[in-house]
Every structure is written in structure tokens, then in C-alpha cells.
Amino acid sequence: AGPEGRFCPAAVYEFVKNDDGSDRLVINAQNCVHCKTCDIKDPTQNIVWVTPEGGGGPNYPNM
């Protein structure tokens, strides 16, 4: 399993076991809170985070 499963605070990246015992990366995009941790912490820079279509996202009124 890669580091993605450890650094994302919203569990967007999840490694699940296949029937043969190998790991498979599942991306749970609906969990994303748009914090960009994946873009910052990915040691190989394989993740390129972009805003969703329309530029929308969560509205945090108290920040």
C-alpha cells in the first residue's frame, strides 16, 4: 500500500485487497474536503489536485 492511504484526512485513497492478495487503490472522491494534502504530501508528486468543474467546493463559513 502507498502513502496515500495514510496522509489523506478524509480517507479518499483506500487500498483494498484483491482476491489474489494484491492491493488495489480505490479513490473515494466523494469524501474529498479539498484540503490539498494529497497534492502537498505525495512524495512522488503523482497526484495533481485541481478544483472541481465549476470551481465549487465546500463553503467553510467560520474560516
N, C-alpha and C positions, 0 to 999 in steps of 0.2 A: 504494500500500500504506500502511496505517496504522501507528501506533507499536506496536501490539500485537505485531507480528512481531519487534520489536526488544527490548522490555523483559522479556518472559517468559523466565525462565531454563530452563524445561522445554519450550520450543517448542510450547506449547499452541495458540497462534494462528499460523496459517500462511497466507500469501497465495499462491495458485496462479493461473497464467494460464489463462483460458478459451480456447476455440478462436478467439474473436474478438479476443484480445489483452487483454481487460479482466481485472482482478484479482478474485478471489473469495476470501473469507475462509473457511478451514476450521478448525474447532475440534477439536483432538485432546485431548479431555477425559481420556483415559486417561493422558496424560503429566503431568497436574497433580500437583504436590508440595505443594499447599495452603500456599504461602508468602504469598499475598495481594498479591503485587507488582502484579498486574493491577488490583486494586481501588485501590491506593495511587497507581500511576503513570499511570493512564489520564487524560489531560488533559481529556477531555470528560465524564468520570465516567459513561460508557455501560455500564461493567461493574460489576455488583453481585455480589460474591462472597458465597456462603452455604455453610455446611458441608453436606457430602453428607447424604442421608437417613440417619438413624440416628446422626448425629454422629461417624461413623467417620472414619478417615483414617490417614495414615502414623504409625507409632509410632517416634519417634527416641529410643532409649534413652540415648544419650550426650549429650543436650542438656539 
